[in-house]
Amino acid sequence: MTEIFQDSPLRVADYSFNSRLLVGTGKYRDFDETGEAIAASGAEVVTFAVRRTNLGQDADAPNLLDVVSPERFTLLPNTAGCYNAKDAVRTCRLARELLDGHKLVKLEVLGDDSTLYPNVVETLKAAETLVADGFDVMVYTSDDPIVARELEAIGCCAVMPLGSLIGSGLGIQNPWNVRLIIEQAQVPVLVDAGIGTASEAALAMELGCDGVLMNSAIAHAREPVLMAQAMKHAVEAGRQAFLAGRMPRRERAEASSPFAGRINA
Amino acid sequence: MQIQLNGEPHALDREQSVAELVETLGLGGRRIAVELNENIVPRSLHTETLLSDGDSVEIVHAIGGG
């Protein structure tokens, strides 16, 4: 009898998740598509942004939190659009108020508009303040293993190096650095940013990542709901391949069929 | 009396609480968070927190993001 493989859950701070795919809610055509894609992805953790309320608009307009309700999902407010530690900390405190004391946040402090590359100096500062203030900080950072170590030492509950630039879909540009980060980390490591298609999500998991966070790869696919499903399978397949352990690479062929008993022997 | 509301000047014809401002804006009962002069005003304190001339108020909500 084959047993159905049951993976251990992804544990982040005091949370426990069966899905290792975390998804964003940006760039979708409408809330219907957002909801369908998230459902197809199987994600339990869903990121969103905090922005000024548009005043004078229709107060009955649908709200994102009606589509991804805090009762069904673990919400992960981000600090996207923040370019210094102070703004990022303010944004996290607003998010905590918005979600009635919820303390899990995705910290990202960006360096500039064209690369959206993390400003690690400001990220480190913000992480210190947020951890001291009781937040559970999942932190977006560069793929620098030393910075990742510092962020973990500060008390971040997950380290999330970029695969490549946010929204670029260029995949994991430096898998060796991601490996180095994974090898030393005592907290979950998730690739956040850069994933473009299913094979790249699988690669992240095969490297040993604990999870993958993505938005554009799904939202900007021609068929977002289908891609969300593909990503669900890719993350599961990559995770299982990692746990199974790949065969060694060889430089020469090795026949799978036995040599003995060939009719031409 | 004038305050800054989400980065824009906003006139108030009389003294108001945060709760009254939120209500006037049609945001009563909505999922929002309020910051006054860069400090959070918890929902439980909206009614008793009065606005003063020159105050800076931010009202935010959740939107799609990654």
Interface residues (C-beta under 8 A of the other chain):
Chain A: G24 T25 G26 K27 Y28 T34 T47 F48 A49 V50 R51 R52 T53 L55 G56 A59 N63 L64 L65 L75 P77 N78 A80 R90 R93 L94 A95 R96 E97 L98 D100 I166 G167 L213 M214 N215 S216
Chain B: L5 N6 G7 L25 G26 L27 R30 R31 I32 A33 V34 E35 E38 I40 P42 R43 E58 I59 V60 H61 A62 I63 G64 G65 G66
